[in-house]
Structure formats: C-alpha cells, structure tokens
Amino acid sequence: MRWPLRIQLLLPFAAVLLAIMVVVTLVTAQISVANAKSRIESRLRDVAAVLQSATFPLSDAVLEQMKGLSGAQYAVTQEGALIRSTLGDLQSDQLASLNVADSIDDLTLTEEMSIKDQRYFHAAVALQGRAQPGQVLHMFYPVDSYRKAWAAAAGPPFWIGLFGFVILVLVAFALARTVTAPIAQLQKQVERIAAGDASPIPPRGTNDEVRDLVDAVNQLAEQLTAYDEKIRTLERTRVLGQLGAGFAHQVRNAATGCKLALDIHALHCPLENDESMAIANQQLALITTHLRAIVNFGKEERRDFQPVDLREVVLEALPLVRPLAQHHHVNVTFVGEGNFPLQGEPTLLQTVLVNLLTNAVEAIAAQPHSDQPVHGEVRVELIKEADGICLTVADNGPGLPDEIAATAFDPLITSKREGVGLGLTIVREVARVHHGEATCRRVDGETRFEIHLTDTRSE
C-alpha cells in the first residue's frame, strides 16, 4: 500500500491538532455550560430572595409574573399542602419526597422529575419572611430550556474550535505541499536522468534543505552527463585504436610503394629543383607521421623531444597546403617575427599545422563562391606567452556547426561528409604530449584554433 509523504506529514500533525482542539473545545464548552447553569441558578436565587423578602402574600398573579421573568414554574406549599402553583397538573404528593434547601445560598438544580410528560429540574427553599411563615417555594426549570441554554453556551466554542481545526489542517496541508512538491519534481528529474535526460531543475527561491537536495540532484545530473560523455569518448578511442592498427598497416604498405615509385621516377627522370616531387615526398612523410600518431593515440610513452623553432615548422608546412589553397582561391598568410624555440617533435607539430590549415581551407571552400578571385583568408600566428608559445590558425569561414562545436576534438566527430573525425583528435593529442592544450572559439567572425604549447627546455 502506497503511503505518500504528504499524508505521512499531514496525518500526525492533523491528529495532534484535532486532539488539542477537542480538548480545548470540551473544556471551553464545559466551562460555558457551567456558567450557563450558574446563571440560571443565580437567577432563581434572586427570585427566591425577592419573594422571601416580600411583605406581600405570594398570590397566583405574583407567581405568574416570576414565571414570565425567569422562565421557571413555581409552586408554594405550607406544611406539605400545595396552596398555589403555576403548574395546573401538580399534586401535593409529588412534592413530599423532594429536598428543600435551608437557605437560598444552598439552592441548586440537581433533582429531575416529570410532571405530565414534561421534565423539570427542581429546587426548593424554605421562605423565612414575615409574609410567608412556614411556606416552601418550589421552582421547576424545564429540562428543554436548560438544554437549549447548554447548547447556546457550548455551541460557539464548538464551532470556533471546528473552524480553527479546519484552518490549521489547510495550513498544514499547504506546508506539507511545499515540502512534497519539490520532492515530486526531484522524482521526475531522477526518472528523466535514468532515461538519459539530464536537464536541471530550476532552483527553489527558499534557501532550505530541499533546495540543497535540488542542487545535489542537479550536480549529480551534471556529473552523470560528464561521465556519460567520457565513456563515449573512451569507447570511441578504443574503437579508434582497434581500427588504427589494421588501417595503419595497409596504408603504410601503400605509402611505401608510392615512395619507391617516386624514387625510381627520380632516378630515371632527374630534374633539378623539382618542387612537385619535393612536396610529394613531404606529403608521404606526413602520411607516415599521421599513421604513427593514430597507432600511438592515447598511449603514454616517453618521447625524445628536441629543440625546435616553431617558426621553421610553420615555414615548412605552408608549401604543403599552398596548392590546395590556391585551387580554392584562399589566401594563406603568416604572422610571427623572430624565433619561437621549444622542446618538441617537429614532425608531429608539422602534422598539427597541416591538419588545421587544410581544415581551414576546406571550410572556406565549402561556402558559396563569390565573384572575387580570392574569397577566403587563412592566417597563421605565433605569439610568445609567459610559459610557452601559442600557435593560432584563424579563418573567416562559417565556423563549426553548433551541434559539434563543444565536442570538436573528440574522436569520430566530424561535420564533413567524407570525414572520419580523427584530424582534430590528433591535434589535441599532439598538444597534450607537448604539455599543452588545444582550443577552438569563434571571435569577430573568425574561427580560431589555438594550440598552447608549454616550453619545457628548462625542465
């Protein structure tokens, strides 16, 4: 059986309130009833006192007037005989066994009797006035009138108590709802997290324990999202490693055959300063470097870095992408004066630069062409920083799509129709092994890929 938290909070509170209200109402009602009885008895004592001190005889007319003033019936006996009465059916023998108070102060409505199907409370007192020697005044107060007085006295406390109980229950229900409503939201949020939706809950305005719980669930959702993305990245990395081993073997064989063919062609057709052959050999060397980077992706191995001038790496890389840039009417420029020395692996750094330059040119080429001969700009910048060098490749292309901008460096993430999503992953890995990081951002209409490389020559 389901036992909602709202009911668990409400029922004990309501039970305590009910008990308190019942006790308060009963005590108040009892006091009101006692006061009502006291008022009736006090009124009858006043009547008895007036009649006792009267200097005139107690005639039927006087008793009728007292009846109209007090609401009680009256009878007068003398030596046990009924001499006057406002009750026509009253007999003397009905009064013989009734108690008679010695004084007015002892007069109380305690006895109950029936007179011709009518119930009365009875009280009697001996009259000691000079006009009524030896007479006894009997007073009969109707039970129905007494009960009406009792109800009139007990009713207001009862209704006030009931109204207060209802109000307090509603307040308790509202308070319970303020606690259980956020918990219900948390339940839905946890169900959404289990279904893969980690959207956060808006924080509560009240700074209380429930808000702390909401913040904790939101933090849990963020961590689960990060863990899920990390698992996906690790899975892609694992797949990349499995594919890389077989892929690298096949491509290395093909690149070796191509290199042999170029060497044989150079022997049979020697040409001085053959730029095309030099670029072809450099591209083959880059293929080998790419393959090594794929095979070693994610592996922690010791690298024998050497002193390298990053400016020389840039100058050697630019001719490799210039034919592609010229084909797409893209202008490639370089900004960086002086030397930019650091400890690194030149071939890997050149691989990174060629990869970023190629991506920049292809991004511009993917746009609709204008009528101008040159419609795109790619800029390479080298900037010295406090702890190293920042290599920047900026282009005025359309930038990365929003759906992949945040995961651009993850394996197997690409926006190209024929891409495999490994280029930027290798860029990030090369930056990592050089104790740096790779970032991407859109600034003033430019897409900027920045590689921050740490100078470790002093270590």
TORNU-267847 format. One record per residue (C-alpha): residue number from 1; x negated, y, z negated. Coordinates in steps of 0.001 Angstrom, whole numbers, plus 500000, padded with zeros to 6 digits. Each point is the difference from the previous one (the first is absolute). Layout:
+-----+--------+--------+--------+
|  nr |      x |      y |      z |
+-----+--------+--------+--------+
| NUM |      X |      Y |      Z |
...
+-----+--------+--------+--------+
This chain:
+-----+--------+--------+--------+
|  nr |      x |      y |      z |
+-----+--------+--------+--------+
|   1 | 500000 | 500000 | 500000 |
|   2 | 498643 | 503372 | 501027 |
|   3 | 499557 | 502472 | 497137 |
|   4 | 499261 | 503440 | 501523 |
|   5 | 497609 | 502268 | 498158 |
|   6 | 502601 | 502760 | 499971 |
|   7 | 502376 | 497764 | 498043 |
|   8 | 497194 | 498907 | 497680 |
|   9 | 499297 | 503631 | 499185 |
|  10 | 503632 | 501084 | 499854 |
|  11 | 501637 | 497239 | 497957 |
|  12 | 497886 | 500267 | 496800 |
|  13 | 500248 | 503768 | 500100 |
|  14 | 503759 | 499858 | 500591 |
|  15 | 500433 | 497406 | 497241 |
|  16 | 498147 | 502165 | 497482 |
|  17 | 501997 | 503048 | 501090 |
|  18 | 503252 | 498056 | 499722 |
|  19 | 499132 | 498765 | 496528 |
|  20 | 499077 | 503501 | 498857 |
|  21 | 503097 | 501536 | 501530 |
|  22 | 502272 | 497303 | 498507 |
|  23 | 498532 | 500508 | 496531 |
|  24 | 500170 | 503779 | 500281 |
|  25 | 503531 | 499869 | 501380 |
|  26 | 501222 | 497587 | 497312 |
|  27 | 498445 | 501997 | 497197 |
|  28 | 501374 | 503244 | 501409 |
|  29 | 503428 | 498444 | 500522 |
|  30 | 500007 | 498563 | 496468 |
|  31 | 499099 | 503370 | 498579 |
|  32 | 502701 | 501650 | 502114 |
|  33 | 502588 | 497423 | 498881 |
|  34 | 499008 | 500465 | 496371 |
|  35 | 500313 | 503746 | 500433 |
|  36 | 503432 | 499575 | 501602 |
|  37 | 501170 | 497790 | 497132 |
|  38 | 498557 | 502465 | 497511 |
|  39 | 501880 | 502864 | 501672 |
|  40 | 503311 | 498055 | 499845 |
|  41 | 499495 | 499081 | 496356 |
|  42 | 498962 | 503567 | 499188 |
|  43 | 503152 | 501295 | 501663 |
|  44 | 502131 | 497587 | 497966 |
|  45 | 498209 | 500984 | 496786 |
|  46 | 500737 | 503634 | 500781 |
|  47 | 503662 | 499167 | 500497 |
|  48 | 500058 | 498042 | 496740 |
|  49 | 498304 | 502848 | 498205 |
|  50 | 502533 | 502513 | 501319 |
|  51 | 502939 | 497821 | 499025 |
|  52 | 498541 | 499240 | 496587 |
|  53 | 499537 | 503633 | 499170 |
|  54 | 503388 | 501025 | 501380 |
|  55 | 502537 | 501532 | 497605 |
|  56 | 502923 | 498944 | 502152 |
|  57 | 501530 | 496544 | 500240 |
|  58 | 498952 | 497674 | 502858 |
|  59 | 503117 | 500058 | 502117 |
|  60 | 500514 | 498215 | 503330 |
|  61 | 499413 | 503291 | 501814 |
|  62 | 496606 | 500465 | 498324 |
|  63 | 498913 | 496475 | 500935 |
|  64 | 501074 | 500558 | 503613 |
|  65 | 497916 | 503159 | 500144 |
|  66 | 496975 | 498134 | 498632 |
|  67 | 500611 | 497278 | 502564 |
|  68 | 499929 | 502543 | 502819 |
|  69 | 496798 | 501586 | 498700 |
|  70 | 497974 | 496823 | 499319 |
|  71 | 501483 | 497369 | 502326 |
|  72 | 500553 | 497623 | 497107 |
|  73 | 503198 | 498564 | 498480 |
|  74 | 500799 | 500658 | 496354 |
|  75 | 501989 | 498371 | 497230 |
|  76 | 500530 | 500878 | 496315 |
|  77 | 500730 | 497472 | 497280 |
|  78 | 500764 | 500430 | 496335 |
|  79 | 499594 | 497100 | 497644 |
|  80 | 499859 | 497636 | 502993 |
|  81 | 503226 | 501256 | 501588 |
|  82 | 499924 | 501641 | 503438 |
|  83 | 501574 | 503438 | 499727 |
|  84 | 498994 | 501689 | 503252 |
|  85 | 498346 | 498892 | 503265 |
|  86 | 499397 | 501103 | 503588 |
|  87 | 500198 | 496325 | 500983 |
|  88 | 503611 | 498954 | 500212 |
|  89 | 499276 | 496258 | 499847 |
|  90 | 497741 | 500057 | 496945 |
|  91 | 501074 | 497917 | 496984 |
|  92 | 498887 | 500372 | 496386 |
|  93 | 498811 | 496401 | 499743 |
|  94 | 497503 | 500645 | 502820 |
|  95 | 498216 | 502517 | 497792 |
|  96 | 499905 | 498059 | 496781 |
|  97 | 496745 | 498150 | 500614 |
|  98 | 498067 | 502895 | 501584 |
|  99 | 497050 | 501661 | 498298 |
| 100 | 500375 | 503471 | 498570 |
| 101 | 497012 | 502298 | 499533 |
| 102 | 499636 | 501686 | 496670 |
| 103 | 498740 | 503244 | 501499 |
| 104 | 499984 | 501734 | 503355 |
| 105 | 496204 | 499522 | 500333 |
| 106 | 500461 | 496217 | 499966 |
| 107 | 502543 | 500033 | 502827 |
| 108 | 498854 | 497889 | 503015 |
| 109 | 501684 | 498334 | 502985 |
| 110 | 499069 | 496388 | 499312 |
| 111 | 503253 | 498037 | 499870 |
| 112 | 501838 | 499064 | 503175 |
| 113 | 503680 | 499016 | 500109 |
| 114 | 502863 | 499562 | 502410 |
| 115 | 503291 | 501856 | 499856 |
| 116 | 502494 | 498772 | 502590 |
| 117 | 497411 | 498982 | 502670 |
| 118 | 497902 | 503089 | 499388 |
| 119 | 496541 | 499762 | 498402 |
| 120 | 498899 | 502616 | 497478 |
| 121 | 497040 | 500767 | 497791 |
| 122 | 501252 | 500610 | 496449 |
| 123 | 498745 | 502201 | 497199 |
| 124 | 501784 | 501033 | 496828 |
| 125 | 499260 | 502376 | 497153 |
| 126 | 501800 | 500830 | 496779 |
| 127 | 501307 | 503575 | 499915 |
| 128 | 499220 | 501757 | 496787 |
| 129 | 501629 | 503362 | 500617 |
| 130 | 502621 | 501508 | 497774 |
| 131 | 502634 | 499792 | 502781 |
| 132 | 499415 | 496286 | 500679 |
| 133 | 499426 | 498218 | 496692 |
| 134 | 499569 | 496247 | 500392 |
| 135 | 500294 | 500077 | 503782 |
| 136 | 497701 | 498184 | 502485 |
| 137 | 499294 | 501376 | 503482 |
| 138 | 499621 | 497295 | 502644 |
| 139 | 498342 | 500957 | 503309 |
| 140 | 500211 | 497849 | 503155 |
| 141 | 497664 | 500827 | 502881 |
| 142 | 500848 | 498196 | 503302 |
| 143 | 497337 | 497521 | 501102 |
| 144 | 500531 | 501053 | 503637 |
| 145 | 499293 | 503638 | 499143 |
| 146 | 496963 | 498944 | 498003 |
| 147 | 498687 | 497973 | 502934 |
| 148 | 500594 | 502891 | 502376 |
| 149 | 498020 | 502219 | 497676 |
| 150 | 497304 | 497311 | 499840 |
| 151 | 499903 | 499742 | 503812 |
| 152 | 499917 | 503777 | 500360 |
| 153 | 497061 | 500121 | 497585 |
| 154 | 498098 | 497019 | 501474 |
| 155 | 500717 | 500757 | 503694 |
| 156 | 497672 | 502982 | 500585 |
| 157 | 496909 | 498277 | 498532 |
| 158 | 500768 | 496882 | 502058 |
| 159 | 500374 | 501873 | 503304 |
| 160 | 496994 | 502191 | 499289 |
| 161 | 497948 | 496891 | 499223 |
| 162 | 501201 | 498254 | 503157 |
| 163 | 499234 | 503055 | 502123 |
| 164 | 496544 | 500308 | 498453 |
| 165 | 499339 | 496314 | 500602 |
| 166 | 500946 | 500309 | 503678 |
| 167 | 497785 | 503070 | 500423 |
| 168 | 497044 | 498325 | 498318 |
| 169 | 500457 | 496833 | 502102 |
| 170 | 499998 | 502100 | 503173 |
| 171 | 496858 | 501787 | 498829 |
| 172 | 498394 | 496647 | 499190 |
| 173 | 500995 | 498686 | 503428 |
| 174 | 498448 | 503043 | 501669 |
| 175 | 496804 | 499589 | 497973 |
| 176 | 499839 | 496311 | 500865 |
| 177 | 500488 | 500877 | 503655 |
| 178 | 497102 | 502472 | 499931 |
| 179 | 497787 | 497109 | 498912 |
| 180 | 501428 | 497225 | 502162 |
| 181 | 500400 | 501974 | 503258 |
| 182 | 496209 | 500477 | 500484 |
| 183 | 499481 | 496357 | 499042 |
| 184 | 502466 | 499012 | 502737 |
| 185 | 497971 | 502132 | 502410 |
| 186 | 496858 | 498236 | 498827 |
| 187 | 501657 | 496643 | 500650 |
| 188 | 500836 | 501046 | 503575 |
| 189 | 496477 | 501360 | 500442 |
| 190 | 498442 | 496721 | 498854 |
| 191 | 502314 | 498131 | 502390 |
| 192 | 498873 | 502310 | 502820 |
| 193 | 496364 | 499427 | 499053 |
| 194 | 500608 | 496241 | 500145 |
| 195 | 501501 | 500544 | 503480 |
| 196 | 496962 | 502025 | 501112 |
| 197 | 501359 | 503540 | 499532 |
| 198 | 497797 | 501931 | 497577 |
| 199 | 501705 | 503402 | 500283 |
| 200 | 499728 | 501804 | 496624 |
| 201 | 502857 | 500964 | 497683 |
| 202 | 500447 | 503769 | 499470 |
| 203 | 498695 | 500852 | 496507 |
| 204 | 502481 | 500766 | 497207 |
| 205 | 500370 | 503538 | 498730 |
| 206 | 499872 | 498899 | 496366 |
| 207 | 496539 | 499143 | 498740 |
| 208 | 500766 | 496823 | 498061 |
| 209 | 499156 | 496302 | 499883 |
| 210 | 502248 | 499230 | 502969 |
| 211 | 498082 | 502528 | 502074 |
| 212 | 496764 | 498302 | 498959 |
| 213 | 501480 | 496706 | 501188 |
| 214 | 501025 | 501570 | 503333 |
| 215 | 496474 | 501385 | 500445 |
| 216 | 498530 | 496579 | 499185 |
| 217 | 502223 | 498270 | 502583 |
| 218 | 499093 | 502628 | 502616 |
| 219 | 496324 | 499473 | 499207 |
| 220 | 500497 | 496249 | 500280 |
| 221 | 501637 | 500478 | 503403 |
| 222 | 497043 | 502101 | 501179 |
| 223 | 497512 | 497402 | 498775 |
| 224 | 501921 | 497159 | 501640 |
| 225 | 500072 | 501963 | 503251 |
| 226 | 496257 | 500557 | 499781 |
| 227 | 499404 | 496328 | 499165 |
| 228 | 502218 | 498920 | 502880 |
| 229 | 498110 | 502232 | 502398 |
| 230 | 496692 | 498734 | 498641 |
| 231 | 501112 | 496399 | 500498 |
| 232 | 501041 | 500804 | 503560 |
| 233 | 496629 | 501628 | 500628 |
| 234 | 498144 | 497013 | 498549 |
| 235 | 502088 | 497652 | 502114 |
| 236 | 499234 | 501989 | 503129 |
| 237 | 496341 | 500015 | 499023 |
| 238 | 500060 | 496237 | 499570 |
| 239 | 501616 | 499553 | 503401 |
| 240 | 497448 | 502389 | 501479 |
| 241 | 497172 | 497933 | 498573 |
| 242 | 501452 | 496795 | 501411 |
| 243 | 500532 | 501513 | 503432 |
| 244 | 496674 | 501804 | 499970 |
| 245 | 497873 | 496870 | 499730 |
| 246 | 501411 | 498365 | 503138 |
| 247 | 500472 | 503261 | 501857 |
| 248 | 496437 | 501162 | 499369 |
| 249 | 498516 | 496729 | 501252 |
| 250 | 501835 | 500176 | 503325 |
| 251 | 499360 | 503688 | 500611 |
| 252 | 496343 | 499709 | 498995 |
| 253 | 499502 | 497315 | 502633 |
| 254 | 501658 | 502196 | 502614 |
| 255 | 497932 | 503046 | 498980 |
| 256 | 496802 | 497947 | 500146 |
| 257 | 500855 | 498867 | 503536 |
| 258 | 500749 | 503564 | 501019 |
| 259 | 496697 | 501206 | 498544 |
| 260 | 498093 | 497323 | 501909 |
| 261 | 501767 | 500999 | 503198 |
| 262 | 499029 | 503649 | 499500 |
| 263 | 496389 | 499055 | 499301 |
| 264 | 499842 | 497867 | 503172 |
| 265 | 501575 | 502833 | 502000 |
| 266 | 497411 | 502431 | 498614 |
| 267 | 497189 | 497651 | 501131 |
| 268 | 501327 | 499695 | 503537 |
| 269 | 501208 | 503590 | 500396 |
| 270 | 497725 | 502173 | 497910 |
| 271 | 501042 | 503691 | 499814 |
| 272 | 498332 | 502727 | 498026 |
| 273 | 502145 | 501906 | 497482 |
| 274 | 503061 | 497917 | 500716 |
| 275 | 502408 | 501577 | 497484 |
| 276 | 502828 | 497571 | 500783 |
| 277 | 497851 | 496973 | 499210 |
| 278 | 498801 | 501598 | 496772 |
| 279 | 503567 | 500718 | 498897 |
| 280 | 501051 | 496464 | 500905 |
| 281 | 497204 | 498543 | 497878 |
| 282 | 500925 | 502306 | 497110 |
| 283 | 503639 | 498965 | 500237 |
| 284 | 498970 | 496340 | 499880 |
| 285 | 497929 | 500745 | 496929 |
| 286 | 503086 | 501680 | 498475 |
| 287 | 502053 | 496900 | 500764 |
| 288 | 497502 | 497939 | 498047 |
| 289 | 500126 | 502507 | 497141 |
| 290 | 503804 | 499918 | 500013 |
| 291 | 499974 | 496219 | 499853 |
| 292 | 497597 | 500000 | 497081 |
| 293 | 502167 | 502513 | 498168 |
| 294 | 503087 | 497824 | 500526 |
| 295 | 498262 | 496828 | 498839 |
| 296 | 498548 | 501764 | 496925 |
| 297 | 503208 | 501911 | 499240 |
| 298 | 500643 | 500096 | 496264 |
| 299 | 496871 | 498033 | 499121 |
| 300 | 497756 | 501301 | 497250 |
| 301 | 496523 | 499594 | 501396 |
| 302 | 496773 | 501863 | 499497 |
| 303 | 499238 | 502398 | 502840 |
| 304 | 496548 | 501264 | 500843 |
| 305 | 500733 | 503651 | 500626 |
| 306 | 497385 | 502185 | 501611 |
| 307 | 499492 | 503742 | 500279 |
| 308 | 502156 | 501354 | 502774 |
| 309 | 500843 | 503433 | 501346 |
| 310 | 503748 | 500096 | 500510 |
| 311 | 499608 | 502724 | 502610 |
| 312 | 497985 | 497612 | 502163 |
| 313 | 502715 | 497362 | 499592 |
| 314 | 502576 | 502506 | 501298 |
| 315 | 497857 | 501019 | 502951 |
| 316 | 499543 | 496343 | 500954 |
| 317 | 503690 | 499227 | 499666 |
| 318 | 501369 | 502889 | 502047 |
| 319 | 498772 | 498668 | 503403 |
| 320 | 501785 | 496720 | 499304 |
| 321 | 503436 | 501645 | 499887 |
| 322 | 499404 | 502862 | 502427 |
| 323 | 501026 | 497985 | 503119 |
| 324 | 503326 | 499131 | 498333 |
| 325 | 500475 | 503629 | 498940 |
| 326 | 499256 | 501322 | 503482 |
| 327 | 502427 | 497523 | 501517 |
| 328 | 502796 | 501352 | 497791 |
| 329 | 498899 | 503649 | 500322 |
| 330 | 499107 | 500259 | 496334 |
| 331 | 497270 | 502349 | 498844 |
| 332 | 497718 | 498579 | 497266 |
| 333 | 497872 | 502430 | 497969 |
| 334 | 497553 | 499618 | 497123 |
| 335 | 499436 | 502413 | 497118 |
| 336 | 497068 | 499362 | 497702 |
| 337 | 496667 | 501793 | 499780 |
| 338 | 496925 | 498664 | 498273 |
| 339 | 499245 | 496569 | 498630 |
| 340 | 502449 | 497780 | 498113 |
| 341 | 497887 | 497269 | 498400 |
| 342 | 501351 | 497108 | 497926 |
| 343 | 499498 | 496308 | 499338 |
| 344 | 502107 | 497882 | 502314 |
| 345 | 500356 | 497560 | 502837 |
| 346 | 499894 | 501912 | 503317 |
| 347 | 501853 | 497425 | 502085 |
| 348 | 502929 | 499858 | 497566 |
| 349 | 500169 | 503781 | 499798 |
| 350 | 499941 | 500220 | 503780 |
| 351 | 502781 | 497404 | 500138 |
| 352 | 502116 | 502163 | 497697 |
| 353 | 499432 | 503145 | 502045 |
| 354 | 500686 | 498347 | 503360 |
| 355 | 503160 | 498462 | 498562 |
| 356 | 501331 | 503327 | 498709 |
| 357 | 499071 | 501851 | 503210 |
| 358 | 501692 | 497366 | 502139 |
| 359 | 503147 | 500150 | 497882 |
| 360 | 500050 | 503808 | 500254 |
| 361 | 499643 | 499998 | 503794 |
| 362 | 502646 | 497308 | 500425 |
| 363 | 502388 | 501863 | 497665 |
| 364 | 499705 | 503139 | 502142 |
| 365 | 500309 | 497979 | 503206 |
| 366 | 503261 | 498483 | 498745 |
| 367 | 501625 | 503460 | 500127 |
| 368 | 501698 | 501359 | 503128 |
| 369 | 497288 | 501619 | 502133 |
| 370 | 500063 | 503721 | 500709 |
| 371 | 498951 | 501684 | 503205 |
| 372 | 496693 | 501125 | 498502 |
| 373 | 496835 | 497975 | 500798 |
| 374 | 499190 | 499738 | 496305 |
| 375 | 502994 | 499510 | 497756 |
| 376 | 498356 | 498501 | 496915 |
| 377 | 497311 | 500867 | 497485 |
| 378 | 497991 | 497627 | 497831 |
| 379 | 497486 | 501405 | 497535 |
| 380 | 497308 | 498248 | 497980 |
| 381 | 498772 | 501823 | 496897 |
| 382 | 497237 | 499282 | 497522 |
| 383 | 500136 | 501851 | 496666 |
| 384 | 497625 | 499609 | 497097 |
| 385 | 501650 | 499418 | 496648 |
| 386 | 498704 | 499976 | 496443 |
| 387 | 499507 | 496233 | 499910 |
| 388 | 499784 | 499112 | 503687 |
| 389 | 501329 | 500767 | 503459 |
| 390 | 503516 | 500330 | 501451 |
| 391 | 500445 | 498728 | 503547 |
| 392 | 503225 | 501366 | 501543 |
| 393 | 501667 | 499098 | 503297 |
| 394 | 502868 | 502400 | 500769 |
| 395 | 502356 | 500043 | 502973 |
| 396 | 503027 | 502014 | 501067 |
| 397 | 502021 | 496928 | 500872 |
| 398 | 503450 | 499150 | 498603 |
| 399 | 498640 | 498320 | 496867 |
| 400 | 500949 | 496690 | 498457 |
| 401 | 503669 | 498987 | 499775 |
| 402 | 501475 | 500607 | 496539 |
| 403 | 500784 | 496306 | 499455 |
| 404 | 496320 | 498985 | 500161 |
| 405 | 498197 | 503154 | 498842 |
| 406 | 499782 | 498799 | 496381 |
| 407 | 498684 | 496538 | 501000 |
| 408 | 497891 | 500941 | 503014 |
| 409 | 496842 | 498388 | 498585 |
| 410 | 501671 | 496692 | 499082 |
| 411 | 499280 | 496923 | 502134 |
| 412 | 502302 | 499191 | 502931 |
| 413 | 501740 | 503416 | 499835 |
| 414 | 500133 | 501799 | 503343 |
| 415 | 502162 | 502342 | 502059 |
| 416 | 498474 | 498943 | 503315 |
| 417 | 501949 | 497638 | 502205 |
| 418 | 496902 | 497920 | 500702 |
| 419 | 498162 | 500658 | 496753 |
| 420 | 499239 | 497412 | 497326 |
| 421 | 499539 | 502336 | 497024 |
| 422 | 496342 | 499300 | 499194 |
| 423 | 498190 | 503193 | 501052 |
| 424 | 500890 | 502218 | 497049 |
| 425 | 499652 | 497059 | 497642 |
| 426 | 496388 | 499625 | 501104 |
| 427 | 499539 | 503763 | 499598 |
| 428 | 501135 | 499788 | 496374 |
| 429 | 497840 | 496935 | 499345 |
| 430 | 496886 | 501677 | 501437 |
| 431 | 500686 | 503083 | 497864 |
| 432 | 500355 | 497734 | 496966 |
| 433 | 496683 | 498203 | 500519 |
| 434 | 498370 | 503439 | 500328 |
| 435 | 501430 | 500940 | 496568 |
| 436 | 502531 | 502352 | 501578 |
| 437 | 503632 | 500187 | 500996 |
| 438 | 502075 | 500627 | 503116 |
| 439 | 503026 | 502312 | 500030 |
| 440 | 502491 | 501250 | 502549 |
| 441 | 502056 | 503185 | 499859 |
| 442 | 501852 | 502411 | 502232 |
| 443 | 498822 | 503629 | 499706 |
| 444 | 501018 | 502976 | 502166 |
| 445 | 501134 | 497860 | 502923 |
| 446 | 496900 | 497794 | 499902 |
| 447 | 499567 | 496388 | 498962 |
| 448 | 496849 | 499791 | 497888 |
| 449 | 498264 | 496719 | 499175 |
| 450 | 497371 | 500711 | 497346 |
| 451 | 497281 | 497571 | 498934 |
| 452 | 498337 | 501054 | 496754 |
| 453 | 496626 | 498260 | 499761 |
| 454 | 497983 | 500027 | 496801 |
| 455 | 496273 | 500694 | 500226 |
| 456 | 498277 | 497193 | 498067 |
| 457 | 496416 | 500815 | 500904 |
| 458 | 499160 | 501015 | 496426 |
| 459 | 501433 | 496799 | 498479 |
+-----+--------+--------+--------+
